[in-house]
Amino acid sequence: MSDFAALWSELEPIGRAEDGGYHRLAWTGADLECRRWFRARAERLGLLLDEDPNGNQWAWWGEPSPGGVVTGSHLDSVPGGGAFDGPLGVVSAFLALERLRAGGRPSRPVAVVNFADEEGGRFGVATLGSRLLTGSIDPGRAAALTDAAGVTLADAWRANGLDPARAGADPERLARIGTSVDLHVEQGRRLVDVGVPVGVATAVWPHGRWRYELSGRGDHAGTTRLADRSDPVLPLAHTVLAARAAAEEAGAVATVGRIAVHPGAVNAIASRATAWLDARAPDESVVRSVVAEVTASAEAAAGLHGVGVSVAEESWSGGATFGSELRGRLAGVVGGRLGSVAELPTGAGHDAAVLAAAGVPAAMLFVRNPTGTSHDPAESATVEDCLAGVDALTAVLGDLLS
């Protein structure tokens, strides 16, 4: 068994459901088991483990100090997600660091990182660990976020030994990151189309999440005439269709992937309906125009059906364009090592973009995903391509440390 296969097999069963999807929501049992795995791996390699007040885990080779090189990703998942989104970057980082250790101590400290709550699958805001670290989200607002059961993030922190009063911007730890390189499975099929196993990211699209609350009047499904209803599900349906139409027209992507209807009885007209919109595009103005158009459609449909509507922005990421100098350096190293490389943007959000927006020199490598599918059990990568990713990451880190 290869080193990659052996290490991958340790994580593979954690949080896996019968349908093959992964449920590793932040600060739940599966995520905590992954965090224990991270600690154990750091201890086996003799690395210095540092778990910061925002829940991020760092495993340092060398004494942490300003200007270090950081690599890794995250271990949490969306509900029913794939195996590779996040964990591939952490496993590859540990393996690359092991290879580098054979050449002696580095000129600068190196760390493997597991950023906490990257997906936002439980509390609704993505990249929370890196946002808190960089100060791009207010810690009080983060602590007050709730999951579907009403548990606050502050409650989850306390249950796991973190003090909400200590959460927030951490300039000292941020200054330790001289350069960050995040390896990730591609969430798309550009590398399949161009026929190369590893790519270099050029940019992360701006994106955000909005919550649409539609309030009507609950009633009996069998005794209430259609003309007498204030059914919030009808304008909700208009909102979903408007999102698709607005995105198509603007060259963006928009998704309503979560809906909640209250009270949710088959024989009752709903009194309240909630939809969450995810919108992304290469430019912020395009995203904002799509959301404005969807909101106008929701308001118009709500008015026709006697329903109230309110819209709240739950999260926003301005994305990032990765620096051309660092990006070019990575492309040169990877191309020289593997014989070919592709450069591509992504519509998926990443901690690397949060770091880049905070002024940290950051870059990303992508490993080919033969299905092109992500956030789903069909997400995939071959062992050969994973090993190519480890090889590329090792070469990149070696170059940055030279």
Buried (B, 14 or more C-beta within 10 A) or exposed (E): EEBBEEBBEEBEEBBBEEEEBBBBBBBBEBBBBBBEBBBEBBEEBEBBBBBBBBBBBBBBBBEBEEEBBBBBBBBBBBBBBBBBBBBBBBBBBBBBBBBBBEEEEBEBBBBBBBBBBBBBBBBBBBBBBBBBBBBBBBBEEBBEBBBEEEBBBBBBBEEEEBEBEEBBBBEEBBBBBBBBBBBBBBBBBBBBEBEBBBBBBBBBBBBBBBBBBBBBBBBEEEEBEEEEBBBBBBBBBBBBEBBBBBBEEBEBBBBBEBBBBBEEEEEBBBBBBBBBBBBBBBBBEBBBBBBEBBBEBBBEBBEEBBBBBEBEEBBBBBBBBBEEEBBEBBBBBBBEBBEEBBBBBBBBBBBBBBBBBBEBBBBBBBBBBBBBBBBBBBBBBEEEBBBBBBBBBBBBBBBBBE
